[in-house]
Amino acid sequence: MSLHESTSFPRECTLADIAAGEKTCPVCSRETQDEYVPLLSVEEDLARLIRANAPNTAEFQAVCSRCVRLFERAKDQIEADAAMQKDGSHVLSTPLRLDADERFTGKGVTIAFLDSGFYPHVDLTTPRNRILAYRSLLDEDGDLSSLFQPDVASWHGMMTSVVAAGNGSLSNGFYRGIAPDAKVVLIKLARTGRITDDNILEGLEWVLENREKYNIRVVNISAGGDEELSYLHDPLSQAVERCSREGITVVCAVGNAGHLPHHPVVAPASAPSCIAVGGLDDHNSINRAKRGMYRSSYGPTIDGLQKPEVIASSIWVPAPILPNTPTAQQAELLEMLDKAADDDLHRIIRENQGIDPELDAAYDRPVHSIRQIIVLKIRRENVITKNYKYVDGTSFSAPIVSSVVAQMLEANPKLTPSQVKRILISTAERLPHYEVDRQGWGVIDPRRAVELAINNA
């Protein structure tokens, strides 16, 4: 499945270009002062991996040392555990795409997630359980049993929490979050349907009451409230401000209405102190030339505040599939068929009748036709492996930022929410050719943010 769209990229990069001062790397499109490395000087397997994940098919003879270091660090795991696309490139993990600092994993930091429902995914519970607490606000006793009963509300919160803090256990650690050692607190706000301002407010009040008990330093809210209100008179926005005063960094998704004429940012994302996160479309690539905007909401807010402040990957984000669901069965069948020999395709479809009606209907078709259907369904259903799929929406860019905040707080626990926000803003990189209103200060840079957090110690 090819996810790459037609885009203009740097021309062939030769050693003569580099000697003449050409400084644009053909793989990441960065104009860098780093040393350039001839591909002939690196081991053959590493050079092949770099070429396979380059954004175009042109020959090039050298790349920047940053790209060499990135693929060198991840080479063995990419080759062993990364899903392969039909164009020969790999489905990269979020830490790889954003070049996150691997020294910090959110250890010692607790992130609270406010969402419609959750599930204790193995990426959070093995080899040790990092779910410190679960609270359902629908029942007086917290209703712990609802955590273990997957329903229509479970998938969203499961994905947001794992995108931030999952350890990728079902991919040998490859499709992990940026904070795979962070602890999590899960707060269920509603059964199904729209989450209201009152739901989110109740969740934040619970966080404030329990922040010391669980050492909650970050709150992730991948949900929006009801209407545009001034933070001066809005109880939900005021709760966000109280969290910030108590040392809790609040990270909020701005919403996905950027393609509409009316695209407001509402509470809690409109609160002044929160970090409101918009969406980046990086096309599953480390190449900066491929970066574009996702259709995320943007301000200014009713109070004239710039929102979002930053953007992060909001499409092609690897996330876990909710176990024991029809979606999980379908993904497992598609992976099995994709890897099967031609002679086995008809047998596998026959033995798995009832999982996917389109595949059932294709049973008597020739092999080449079945192969086309498999490829199309993998692409359409966003399947990466039987355990992971692509998701999109600012619901998932927010937890990526929350995971970077956890890294920063591990590196420097003394940081205040305002310092965290300032560092993320000052290290972000604006996209050219896009309005400032849509992207704020630009794409987060996890590595630089952590470095600046250390320097603030």
Residue, then its C-alpha position, 0 to 999 in steps of 0.5 A: m500500500s503506497l501512502h505517498e502522494s505526488t510531490s516535488f523533491p530535491r533533485e539527485c544529490t551527488l558528491a559534487d553537489i555537496a562539494a559545491g555547497e548544496k546542503t539539502c539532504p535528499v532523504c529528509s530535505r533539511e538544509t543542514q550544517d551537519e557533515y554529509v556521508p557518502l552512501l558508499s562509506v556505510e554498510e550495504d544493509l544500512a544504505r539499502l534501508i536509507r534508499a528504501n525510505a527516501p521520498n523519491t526514486a532518484e539516485f543519490q550518493a550521500v545523505c546528511s549525518r543526521c539521517v544516517r544516525l537515525f536509521e543506524r539507531a533503528k536499523d535492526q528493529i525496522e528490518a525485523d518489526a516494521a511493516m512494509q509498504k507496497d512501494g518498498s518503504h516501511v511504515l515508520s513509528t511515531p518516535l522515528r518520524l519525529d526523531a524523538d530523543e530515546r534517552f527519555t521515555g516518560k519514566g517517573v511521570t504520570i499522564a491522565f487521559l480524559d476520554s469516553g472509554f478505555y481498555p487495558h491494552v497490553d502495550l500499557t500492562t506488560p511487562r508491568n502494569r503502568i495503569l495507576a488508576y481507572r475511574s469511571l465518572l458514570d458510577e459512584d464506585g468508579d466501575l472498574s469492571s467497565l475497563f475490561q469490557p470493550d464497547v463502542a466507547s472503548w477504542h478512542g481512549m485506548m488509542t489515545s493512551v497507547v499512542a502516547a504511552g504504549n510500549g509497542s509490545l505487539s511489535n517487539g517495541f517498534y510501534r511504541g509511543i514517545a513515552p513508553d515508560a510513563k504511567v497513566v491514569l484513565i478517566k472515563l467521562a461518558r458512555t457514548g456520543r458527545i462529551t459535554d463541557d460538564n463531563i470534561l469539567e468533572g474529569l478535571e476536578w477529579v484530576l485536581e483532587n487526586r493529582e498528588k496521590y498519583n503524581i499527575r503532571v500531564v492531562n491529555i484531553s482529546a475531546g471538545g466542549d460545546e460552544e465558544l465562551s470567553y475563558l473569563h466566564d467559562p467554568l471549564s476554562q477556569a478549571v484548566e487554569r487551576c490545573s496549570r497553577e497546580g503544576i499540571t500541563v494540560v494538552c488539548a486537541v483543537g478539533n477537526a473542522g479546519h475544512l469548514p467555513h466555521h472552524p472554532v476552537v472551543a474549551p478546553a482547547s481555548a483556555p489560555s494556559c493549555i497547549a492546544v494541538g493542531g494537525l500535521d500530515d507528514h505522509n509517514s515520512i521523515n522528509r520535511a518536504k512532504r509535510g502539510m497541514y491536516r484539516s484541524s480547527y484553528g482560531p483565533t479564539i473568541d478571546g483573540l488567542q492564537k490556537p493551536e500553539v503547535i501541531a503534531s502528526s495527525i494522520w498516518v498515526p500507528a495505533p492499536i486495534l481494539p482486541n476481540t472486535p470485528t475490526a481485529q478479526q478483519a485485520e488478522l485475516l487481511e494480514m494472513l492473506d497478504k502474507a500467504a502463498d497464492d495457492d493458499l488464498h482460496r482455502i484461507i478465505r473459505e476457512n474464514q467465512g463471515i469475517d469480511p463480506e467482500l472477501d467472502a464474495a471474492y472466493d471464486r475469483p482468480v488469484h490476481s483479482i483477490r490480490q488486488i482486493i487485499v491491497l485495496k482493503i488494507r489501504r482502505e481499512n488503514v491496516i498496518t499489521k493484525n495488531y495496529k492500524y493508522v488513525d487520524g484526527t487531532s485526538f491523536s496529535a494531542p497525545i503525541v505532544s503529551s508524550v513529549v511533555a512527559q519526556m521533558l518532565e523526566a529530563n527536568p521535573k522542575l519545569t512548570p506548565s508555562q515553561v513547558k509551553r514556552i519550550l515547545i513553542s520556541t523549538a517548533e518549526r513553522l511550515p512554509h506556505y501555510e497560514v500562521d493561524r492554522q499552525g501556530w508556532g509550527v511542528i513540534d521538535p521533540r529532540r530540541a524540546v528535551e535538550l532545552a528542558i535539560n538546559n533549563a534545569 
